Amino acid sequence: MSKRRASDFTLMIATILLVFIGIIMVFSSSFPEALHKKNDGYYFLKRQVIYSIIGFFVMLFFMNFNYWTLKKLSKPIFISCIGLTALLFTPLGITINGAKRWVDFGFFTFMPSEAIKLGSIILLTSFLSKGNKRIRNIKKGVLPALIIIGLSCGLILIQKDLSTSATLGLTLVTILFIAGMKIYQLVFLASLGGALGTIAIVSEEYRMQRIMSFTDPFAYFTGAGWQVAQSLYALGSGGLFGVGLGQSRQKFFYIPEPYNDFIFSIIGEELGFIGCVTVILLLLLIIWRGIRIALNSKDAFGCLLASGIVALITIQSMIHIAVVTSSIPPTGIPLPFVSFGGTSLLVFMSSIGMLLNISRYTELDRS
């Protein structure tokens, strides 16, 4: 074990700044709905602040937690994620907007799919790091890895959450690529994933409607294209400097839940192009530092774990921004560190804590 150094200060500051921006934008974008539904305009703000404070201490915990222990605990962690998913089918499971994705513990709700993301990354990286070039062996490497991916994505898919399942699938396949999977195997895997994704889309009418609305959101303005059309209105009206913090019009019940899946559009409306670029640059800074940490990691597990975390942040951020800008078919997925949501924020803060932990055993510029 190498000598432990200071953690990556740049990564920590970038994360804290992004979370701080998230708190401000959650408050701004949620105020009308919080006042209307909860009779308290500060409802979502207070919850996001609490989640952020807890997330900060969780980040500090994992920053000082020996990350090699995660390799030993990878199976119990993943089994715990399965157990949390099973709670969805008990009286604790609650349905919101037609999907059963939340477990209600009374004093807070929890999304098992968010925990599965991190749990499956830890399990897969632990498995791949145990043997040199294990992934090149079909029986001992490829098939077990596919079982992990299939089980992880399947657990999320049964919650009718295709976007999160696709995000996780892309993340885990990225880990396989970094671990050294052969190109023809990756091509086959991508083809299989595309076929399964197509089946999942055509099997649900609302998903087909989203695909159709993507071609022309304004042609489906009163239906499936409503959110995207309103999002484009928000981004277009923001211009270079925005209409001003708190001055958004689209958050007044034009965009459903603007503090979550479409928060980037409110950032664009209120803070303009400058605000959007600032958020993207902070995300890129986190991604860049994560890549540096992965490249300088002294062991395979640290390298793959850091790579998986960076891949998850990158892919989820890209999907969120692409949906908001109508670059891909509409789907619901939060923007890491910014969107409202306790489970998502805690999972991503935990991930950053792990990255900071790995950085303490690498040789890189921390200034």
C-alpha positions as CSV (number, residue, x, y, z in Angstrom):
1,M,0.0,0.0,0.0
2,S,1.4,3.4,-1.1
3,K,1.7,6.4,1.2
4,R,-1.6,8.3,1.6
5,R,-1.4,11.9,0.4
6,A,-3.8,14.9,0.3
7,S,-7.0,14.4,-1.8
8,D,-7.6,16.2,-5.1
9,F,-8.6,19.7,-4.0
10,T,-9.7,20.8,-7.5
11,L,-12.2,17.9,-7.7
12,M,-13.6,18.7,-4.3
13,I,-14.1,22.4,-4.9
14,A,-15.7,21.8,-8.3
15,T,-18.1,19.4,-6.8
16,I,-19.0,21.7,-3.9
17,L,-19.6,24.6,-6.4
18,L,-21.8,22.4,-8.5
19,V,-23.9,21.3,-5.5
20,F,-24.2,25.0,-4.4
21,I,-25.4,26.0,-7.9
22,G,-27.8,23.1,-7.6
23,I,-29.3,24.3,-4.3
24,I,-29.8,27.8,-5.8
25,M,-31.5,26.5,-9.0
26,V,-33.6,23.9,-7.2
27,F,-35.0,26.7,-5.0
28,S,-35.6,29.0,-8.0
29,S,-37.2,26.4,-10.2
30,S,-39.3,24.7,-7.5
31,F,-40.8,27.7,-5.7
32,P,-44.1,27.9,-7.6
33,E,-44.8,24.2,-7.4
34,A,-43.8,24.0,-3.8
35,L,-46.1,26.9,-2.9
36,H,-48.9,25.4,-4.9
37,K,-48.7,21.7,-3.8
38,K,-47.0,21.9,-0.4
39,N,-48.1,25.4,0.7
40,D,-44.5,26.1,1.4
41,G,-42.3,27.8,-1.2
42,Y,-39.2,26.6,0.6
43,Y,-40.2,22.9,0.8
44,F,-37.8,21.6,-1.9
45,L,-35.0,24.1,-0.9
46,K,-35.0,22.8,2.7
47,R,-34.9,19.2,1.6
48,Q,-32.1,19.8,-0.9
49,V,-30.0,21.7,1.7
50,I,-30.4,18.8,4.1
51,Y,-29.4,16.3,1.4
52,S,-26.4,18.4,0.5
53,I,-25.2,18.6,4.1
54,I,-25.6,14.9,4.6
55,G,-24.0,14.3,1.2
56,F,-21.0,16.4,2.2
57,F,-20.3,14.3,5.2
58,V,-20.9,11.1,3.2
59,M,-18.3,12.4,0.7
60,L,-15.9,13.0,3.6
61,F,-16.5,9.5,5.0
62,F,-15.7,7.8,1.7
63,M,-12.8,10.1,1.2
64,N,-11.2,8.7,4.3
65,F,-12.6,5.2,3.9
66,N,-10.0,2.7,2.6
67,Y,-11.4,2.1,-0.9
68,W,-9.7,-1.4,-1.1
69,T,-12.3,-2.5,1.5
70,L,-15.0,-1.8,-1.1
71,K,-13.5,-4.6,-3.2
72,K,-14.0,-7.1,-0.3
73,L,-17.5,-5.8,0.3
74,S,-18.6,-5.6,-3.3
75,K,-20.9,-8.7,-3.1
76,P,-22.7,-7.7,0.1
77,I,-23.1,-4.2,-1.2
78,F,-24.8,-5.5,-4.4
79,I,-27.0,-8.0,-2.5
80,S,-28.1,-5.0,-0.3
81,C,-29.1,-3.2,-3.5
82,I,-31.2,-6.2,-4.6
83,G,-32.8,-6.2,-1.1
84,L,-33.7,-2.5,-1.4
85,T,-35.2,-3.2,-4.8
86,A,-37.3,-6.0,-3.3
87,L,-38.8,-3.5,-0.9
88,L,-40.6,-1.9,-3.9
89,F,-42.9,-4.9,-3.9
90,T,-43.8,-4.5,-0.2
91,P,-46.2,-2.0,1.3
92,L,-43.2,0.3,1.6
93,G,-43.1,0.7,-2.2
94,I,-44.9,3.7,-3.5
95,T,-46.0,4.6,-7.0
96,I,-45.5,8.1,-8.5
97,N,-46.6,9.1,-12.0
98,G,-47.4,5.5,-12.8
99,A,-44.0,4.0,-11.8
100,K,-43.1,2.2,-8.7
101,R,-39.5,3.4,-8.1
102,W,-39.5,4.7,-4.5
103,V,-39.4,3.1,-1.1
104,D,-41.0,5.1,1.6
105,F,-39.3,4.8,5.0
106,G,-41.7,7.4,6.6
107,F,-39.2,10.2,7.2
108,F,-37.7,10.0,3.7
109,T,-38.1,8.2,0.4
110,F,-35.3,6.2,-1.3
111,M,-34.8,5.2,-5.0
112,P,-33.1,1.7,-5.2
113,S,-32.2,2.3,-8.8
114,E,-29.7,5.0,-7.7
115,A,-28.0,2.6,-5.3
116,I,-27.9,-0.1,-7.9
117,K,-25.8,2.2,-10.2
118,L,-23.0,2.5,-7.6
119,G,-23.4,-1.1,-6.3
120,S,-23.1,-2.6,-9.8
121,I,-20.0,-0.5,-10.7
122,I,-18.3,-1.6,-7.5
123,L,-19.2,-5.3,-8.2
124,L,-18.1,-5.3,-11.8
125,T,-14.8,-3.4,-11.2
126,S,-14.1,-5.8,-8.3
127,F,-14.7,-8.8,-10.5
128,L,-12.6,-7.5,-13.4
129,S,-9.7,-6.5,-11.2
130,K,-9.1,-9.9,-9.7
131,G,-7.4,-11.4,-12.7
132,N,-5.1,-10.0,-15.4
133,K,-7.0,-9.8,-18.7
134,R,-9.9,-11.8,-17.2
135,I,-12.3,-10.0,-19.5
136,R,-10.7,-11.6,-22.6
137,N,-11.8,-15.1,-21.5
138,I,-15.4,-15.7,-22.6
139,K,-16.2,-18.3,-19.9
140,K,-14.4,-16.8,-16.9
141,G,-14.7,-13.1,-17.9
142,V,-17.3,-12.1,-20.5
143,L,-20.2,-14.3,-19.4
144,P,-20.0,-13.4,-15.7
145,A,-19.7,-9.7,-16.6
146,L,-22.7,-10.0,-18.8
147,I,-24.7,-11.6,-16.0
148,I,-23.8,-8.7,-13.7
149,I,-24.8,-6.1,-16.4
150,G,-28.0,-8.0,-17.2
151,L,-29.0,-8.4,-13.6
152,S,-28.2,-4.7,-12.7
153,C,-30.1,-3.3,-15.7
154,G,-32.9,-5.7,-15.3
155,L,-33.5,-4.7,-11.7
156,I,-34.0,-1.1,-12.9
157,L,-36.0,-2.0,-16.0
158,I,-38.7,-3.8,-13.9
159,Q,-39.2,-0.4,-12.3
160,K,-40.2,1.0,-15.8
161,D,-37.1,3.2,-15.8
162,L,-35.5,2.6,-19.3
163,S,-33.4,5.8,-19.2
164,T,-31.6,4.9,-16.0
165,S,-31.2,1.3,-17.2
166,A,-29.7,2.5,-20.4
167,T,-27.4,4.9,-18.5
168,L,-26.1,2.2,-16.3
169,G,-25.7,-0.3,-19.2
170,L,-23.6,2.2,-21.1
171,T,-21.5,2.9,-18.0
172,L,-20.8,-0.8,-17.3
173,V,-20.0,-1.5,-21.0
174,T,-17.5,1.4,-20.8
175,I,-15.9,-0.3,-17.9
176,L,-15.6,-3.5,-20.0
177,F,-14.0,-1.5,-22.8
178,I,-11.4,0.0,-20.4
179,A,-10.8,-3.4,-18.9
180,G,-9.7,-4.7,-22.3
181,M,-12.7,-6.4,-23.8
182,K,-12.2,-7.4,-27.5
183,I,-13.8,-5.1,-30.0
184,Y,-15.9,-7.7,-31.7
185,Q,-17.3,-8.6,-28.3
186,L,-18.2,-5.0,-27.7
187,V,-19.8,-4.7,-31.1
188,F,-21.9,-7.8,-30.3
189,L,-22.8,-6.4,-26.9
190,A,-23.8,-3.0,-28.4
191,S,-26.0,-4.8,-31.0
192,L,-27.6,-6.9,-28.3
193,G,-28.2,-3.8,-26.1
194,G,-29.7,-1.9,-29.1
195,A,-32.0,-4.8,-29.9
196,L,-33.2,-5.1,-26.3
197,G,-33.7,-1.3,-26.1
198,T,-35.8,-1.3,-29.3
199,I,-38.0,-4.1,-27.8
200,A,-38.4,-2.1,-24.6
201,I,-39.4,1.0,-26.5
202,V,-41.9,-0.6,-28.9
203,S,-43.5,-2.6,-26.0
204,E,-44.7,0.6,-24.3
205,E,-46.9,3.1,-26.2
206,Y,-45.7,6.1,-24.2
207,R,-42.1,5.4,-25.2
208,M,-43.1,5.2,-28.9
209,Q,-44.9,8.6,-28.5
210,R,-41.7,10.1,-27.1
211,I,-39.7,8.8,-30.1
212,M,-42.3,10.3,-32.5
213,S,-42.4,13.6,-30.6
214,F,-38.6,13.8,-30.9
215,T,-38.8,14.2,-34.7
216,D,-40.9,17.4,-34.2
217,P,-41.8,18.4,-30.6
218,F,-44.0,21.2,-31.8
219,A,-46.1,18.8,-33.9
220,Y,-46.9,17.0,-30.7
221,F,-47.1,20.3,-28.7
222,T,-50.1,19.3,-26.5
223,G,-49.0,15.8,-26.0
224,A,-45.6,14.0,-25.8
225,G,-43.7,17.0,-27.1
226,W,-44.9,19.4,-24.5
227,Q,-41.9,19.2,-22.1
228,V,-39.3,19.5,-24.8
229,A,-41.1,22.3,-26.6
230,Q,-41.3,24.3,-23.3
231,S,-37.7,23.5,-22.6
232,L,-36.7,24.9,-25.9
233,Y,-38.8,28.0,-25.2
234,A,-36.9,28.4,-21.9
235,L,-33.4,28.0,-23.5
236,G,-34.3,30.3,-26.4
237,S,-35.7,33.1,-24.1
238,G,-32.6,32.9,-21.9
239,G,-30.2,34.3,-24.6
240,L,-26.6,35.1,-23.5
241,F,-27.1,36.3,-20.0
242,G,-30.6,35.0,-19.1
243,V,-33.7,36.7,-17.9
244,G,-32.4,36.8,-14.4
245,L,-32.2,34.5,-11.4
246,G,-35.7,33.7,-10.2
247,Q,-37.3,35.3,-13.3
248,S,-38.1,32.1,-15.2
249,R,-41.6,31.9,-16.8
250,Q,-41.5,28.3,-17.8
251,K,-41.2,27.1,-14.2
252,F,-44.8,28.3,-13.6
253,F,-46.3,25.0,-14.4
254,Y,-45.3,24.9,-18.1
255,I,-42.4,22.4,-17.5
256,P,-43.5,19.6,-15.1
257,E,-41.0,19.2,-12.2
258,P,-38.6,21.8,-13.6
259,Y,-36.3,21.3,-10.6
260,N,-35.5,17.7,-11.6
261,D,-35.4,16.3,-15.1
262,F,-35.4,19.7,-16.9
263,I,-33.4,21.8,-14.5
264,F,-30.8,22.6,-17.1
265,S,-33.5,24.4,-19.2
266,I,-34.3,26.6,-16.2
267,I,-30.6,27.3,-15.8
268,G,-30.5,28.3,-19.5
269,E,-33.6,30.6,-19.1
270,E,-32.5,32.4,-15.9
271,L,-28.7,32.4,-16.3
272,G,-28.5,32.2,-20.1
273,F,-25.7,30.7,-22.2
274,I,-23.2,31.9,-19.6
275,G,-24.9,29.9,-16.8
276,C,-25.1,26.7,-19.0
277,V,-21.5,27.0,-19.9
278,T,-20.5,27.4,-16.3
279,V,-22.3,24.3,-15.3
280,I,-20.9,22.3,-18.2
281,L,-17.3,23.5,-17.4
282,L,-17.7,22.4,-13.8
283,L,-18.9,19.0,-14.9
284,L,-16.0,18.8,-17.4
285,L,-13.6,19.8,-14.6
286,I,-14.9,16.9,-12.4
287,I,-14.7,14.5,-15.4
288,W,-11.1,15.6,-16.2
289,R,-9.9,15.2,-12.7
290,G,-11.6,11.8,-12.5
291,I,-9.8,10.7,-15.7
292,R,-6.5,11.9,-14.2
293,I,-7.1,10.0,-11.0
294,A,-8.0,6.8,-13.0
295,L,-4.8,7.1,-15.2
296,N,-2.6,7.6,-12.2
297,S,-4.1,4.9,-10.0
298,K,-1.6,2.3,-8.8
299,D,-4.0,-0.7,-8.9
300,A,-6.5,-2.2,-11.3
301,F,-9.5,-1.9,-8.9
302,G,-8.8,1.8,-8.3
303,C,-8.4,2.5,-12.0
304,L,-11.6,0.7,-13.0
305,L,-13.6,2.1,-10.1
306,A,-12.5,5.7,-10.9
307,S,-13.3,5.0,-14.6
308,G,-16.7,3.7,-13.8
309,I,-17.6,6.7,-11.7
310,V,-16.4,9.1,-14.3
311,A,-18.3,7.2,-17.0
312,L,-21.5,7.4,-15.0
313,I,-21.2,11.1,-14.4
314,T,-20.3,11.8,-18.0
315,I,-23.1,9.6,-19.6
316,Q,-25.8,10.8,-17.2
317,S,-24.8,14.5,-17.7
318,M,-24.8,14.1,-21.5
319,I,-28.2,12.4,-21.6
320,H,-29.8,15.1,-19.4
321,I,-28.4,18.0,-21.4
322,A,-29.2,16.2,-24.7
323,V,-32.8,15.7,-23.7
324,V,-33.2,19.3,-22.5
325,T,-31.8,20.5,-25.9
326,S,-33.9,18.0,-27.9
327,S,-30.8,16.3,-29.2
328,I,-32.2,12.8,-28.2
329,P,-35.7,11.5,-27.6
330,P,-37.2,12.9,-24.3
331,T,-36.7,10.9,-21.1
332,G,-36.5,11.6,-17.4
333,I,-33.0,11.6,-15.8
334,P,-31.6,14.1,-13.3
335,L,-28.5,16.2,-13.8
336,P,-25.7,15.0,-11.4
337,F,-25.2,17.2,-8.4
338,V,-27.7,19.8,-9.6
339,S,-31.2,18.3,-9.9
340,F,-33.4,17.8,-6.9
341,G,-33.3,14.4,-5.3
342,G,-31.8,13.1,-2.1
343,T,-30.9,9.5,-3.3
344,S,-29.2,10.8,-6.5
345,L,-27.2,13.5,-4.7
346,L,-26.1,11.1,-1.9
347,V,-25.0,8.5,-4.5
348,F,-23.0,11.0,-6.6
349,M,-21.4,12.6,-3.5
350,S,-20.4,9.1,-2.3
351,S,-18.9,8.5,-5.7
352,I,-16.9,11.7,-5.5
353,G,-15.7,10.6,-2.0
354,M,-14.4,7.4,-3.6
355,L,-12.6,9.3,-6.3
356,L,-11.1,11.6,-3.7
357,N,-10.0,8.5,-1.7
358,I,-8.3,7.0,-4.8
359,S,-6.6,10.3,-5.5
360,R,-4.9,10.1,-2.1
361,Y,-2.9,7.1,-3.3
362,T,-1.9,8.6,-6.7
363,E,0.9,10.9,-7.8
364,L,-0.8,13.9,-9.5
365,D,-0.9,17.7,-9.1
366,R,-3.4,18.5,-6.4
367,S,-3.3,22.3,-6.6
